[in-house]
Amino acid sequence: MVSLLPRAPYVAYLPKPAPSLRPPQPAMSSSSAAAPAEAAAQPRKLPVLLFDVMDTLVRDPFYHHIPAFFKMSFKELLESKQPTSWSEFEKGLIDENELAKKFFNDGRSFDLEGLKECMVRAYEYIDGVEDILCCLKKNNYEMHAFANYPIWYKLIEDKLKLSKYLSWTFCSCRTGKRKPSPEFYLQAIDHLNVDPASCIFIDDRMVNIEAALSVGMVGLQFRNAEALRKDLCALGVELPPHVCEGAKGPRRRLGGLAVPLGCCGQVLPSTFFMKLSLFCVFLPSPTLAQGV
């Protein structure tokens, strides 16, 4: 869940040639593999986007909220917790009850349900990210989570409804593999049946980006939503100027009004405002949308 290696400065990466031989991969569950029947009749829109979740889409409670729950510093938490229990939980090798028994080196007990409630309170979208996901979804891009996380990903889903935008296809607790293992990335490529160069992988950790490059994917290191928006546009990803209902997208104050920014960061000059009771509907002009 956590690496203590320093994060390298951001770079946008192009793929290397993918390996020609891949180890056989286990079949994915039919629930994650199934695509809508109507989509099969249409050409597949590329690239496919693979998103890390923690600290790329959703704030990770591990660094602040969990140490506070245990009334210790982050350093104290790292020193006192058992070093492999969380990764075993992420890979689905142990369940949450086993995690509770071996989370700490000294075997101390703790309030497991209280910890889960603490984490749920901390889960929230990183500023501006939901708007990008909404824009990509509106433009029919295929998106998947590609995450190291235990069965508690369902807690994230229950609160934030990430599945409105992407599928939880590649979660370590379901695949038995974790980033940065190249086998995890190769399994995703085989499952998606797509050339690796047609996959854009977004993650905040450099070590995971490097693993994606090693199998031929394109890699983007996440810094913030504004930078991600620009980086995706630079790679030719189409992002319509749309701010979704409920999404906390970036806005700029113009003449006392909070004007939404398009998905490539520009102010929408032809936006019309229709004030209906307690909310506003933003209607960008078709000509502007065609120009993005």
N, C-alpha and C positions, 0 to 999 in steps of 0.2 A: 504493500500500500504506500510505502514511503521509501524514498531514496535520499540518502544524505549527501549524494554527489552534487556539486554545484551545477547549476543550470548554465549552459553555454549561451552566448549571445544568439539572438534569432538569426536564422538563415532560411531562405526558401530553397528547397532541394528538388532537383530533378532526378528521375530514377536511373539506377544502373541496370545493366542487363539482368534479367531474372534467371535464376538457376534453371537448367534444362530438365533436371531430374528432381522429383519431389517424392517424399515418403508417402505411403498410403495413408489417407486420413479417415477417421471415423465418420460415419454418417451423422449429419446434423438432424435435430428433431424436425419433424414435418411441420410443426407449428411455426418455427422460425424460418423454414425454407419456403413455405408456400407463398406464391405471389398471386395477386388478383388475376383471374382468368382473362379479364379484358386487357390487362397490361401485356399478356403474352402475345397478343395480336399486333402490338405496336412496336416499332423499333425501340431498342433500349436506349435511354438517354444516358450519356456518359459525360463526365466521369462519375463513378460511384464514390461516395464520400463516407469515410470511416472516421468516427469521432471517438477519441478518448472521452471519458465522462468527468471524472473528478479533477477539479481545477482547470478544466477546459470548457465544460458546459455547466457544471454544478460545483459550488464551493465545497471543499473537502473539510469536514469537521475535525479531522485527525490532529491538526496542528495546534488548535486553540481550544475548541469546545471539549474534546475528549480529555486532554490534560486537566482542564478546569473541572470536569465531572469527577475525576479521581483526586482532585485537590492536590495536584502536583504540577511541576513544570514539564515542558515538553522533553527536556533532557532527562529528567527523573523518570518519565514514562518510558522512554527508550531504554534506560538502564534497567528498569524493573520488569519489563514485559518479556515473555518468552519469545525468542527471535523468529521461530518458524510457525507459530500457531496461526497468525493472521494469514500468511501466504497459503497454509494448508486449508484454511477456511475459504479463502478466495478460490482455490482450485476445487472446492467441493469434496475434499478428502475427509473433513470433519464437519459435524453440524454445530449449531450455535451452543448447544449444551456442552459439547466437548470443548469448544472454544472457551467457555466460561471456566471450565476446570483447569485449563492449561494456559490461560492468557498471561498470567504472572509467573515469574520464575519460582516464587515461593508458594504457589498454589493457593494464594488467598482468594476468598470468595468476594463477589461484588454483585450489585443489583443489575443483572443483565437487562431486564425490561427497562430500567431507568436509563441505562446506556443507550438503548435503542431510541427511547423517547428524546434523549438529548441530541442524538444524531438527526432525527427527523426534524426537530426544531431548527437545526443548523442548515439543513439542505435548502438551497435557493439557487436560482439561475445566476450565473455571472452576468453582470450588467451588459446589456446589449445583445447577448447571445441568443435569447429566445427569438428576437426579431429576425436574426440571420437564419435561424432554423425555419422560421415561418416563411421567409422569402424563398428559401431553397425548396421547401415543400410545395409552395404555390407554383413554382416553376418545374415541378415534377422530377426533381432529382431524387435518386435512390440513396438513402442514408441508413447507416447502421451504427450502433454503438460497438466499440471495440475496446473493451474495458477489463481491467483487473478489479473484480469486485465479487463479493460473496452473494449468497441468496438474498441478502439485504438490499440488493438493487431494487427489489419489489417495494421497499419502503420509499425509495426515491421516486419510483413510478407512481405509487399511490398519492404522493404529495404533489409532484410536479408534472405528471402526465407526459413524460418524454415521448411516449409512444404515439402522441399526436403527430410527431415529426419524423421519428426514426424507429427502427426495429432494434430490440435488444438481442440481436442475432449472435454477437460474439462477446459473450460475457464469460470470464474465466471459470466461474462456478458451473457453467453449462458445458464448457469445452474441455475442462481439465488441464488447460494450458494458460500460461501467463506471459504477458509482455515482459521482457523483450525476446522471448524464445522465438527464433525464426519459424519453428513449426506452427506456432499460433498464426502467424501471418500467412504462411503457405496454406494452412487449413482454410483460412478466409478466402484466399484467391481461388482455391479449388471449389469451395462451396458456391462462390459467386459466379464461377465459370466466366471469368473476365481476365483480360490481359492485365498484369499488375501495373503497367504504365497508365492504365485507365482508372486506377484507384488513387484518390488523394487521401492521405492519412494525416489527421490533425491531432496533436498531442502537445502537452506542455513540457514533457521531459525529453531531453536530447537523446538519451540512451534508447528510447522507444522509437524516435525518428530514425536513428541510425539503423535499427533493426528493419524498419520498413524499407529503407533504401537498399538494404542488402538483398531483398527479394524483388526489387525492381519497382516498388511503389514510388509515387511522388509524396514528399513529406513537407508539412508545414508545422513549424513550432509555434504554438499558441502563446501570444503575449496578452492580448486584450481583444475585445470584439471589434473595435475600430480597425486595428491592424489586420485582423482576420478577414474582415470585409474587403479591404484593399488587396490583400494577398490573393483571395479567391478570384476577384475581378481580374487581377493581373494574369492569372492562369486561365482566363477565358470562361470562368463560371458565370452564368447569367443570373444576375440578382435583380429582380424587378423592384422598382421604387414603391414598396408596399410596407406599411406598418400594420401588423395583425392586431386584431382585437385582443386585449389582455396582455400583449407582449410589451415589455418595457424597453422599447427601442430608443436610440439616441434622438434628441430633439435640440433645437436651437431657438433661442428667444428672438423673435422678430416682431417689432411693433407691439410688444406686450403679449404676443401669442406664442405658445409652445409649438413650433413648426416641426413636424417629423422630418428626419433625414432619410433619403433613399438608401437602399442597401449597399450602394457604393460610396456613401458618405456625403452625397450632394444634397443641398436643400432642394425641396421640391417646389420650383417657382410657380407651377401651375396648379398647386393644391387648392382645392376649394373646401370651405368649411361649412358643414351643415349642422347647426346646433340643435340637437334634439334633447329636450329636457335637461338631464344632468350630464350628458356626454356629447362628444363631437365625433363625426364621421369624416375621415379624410379621404378625398377622392382625387387621386392624381390623374392628370390628363392622359389619354391614350397615346398622344404623340410623344410625350416625355417617356412613357414606358417603352415605346418602340426604340427610343434612342439609347437605352441603357445596354 
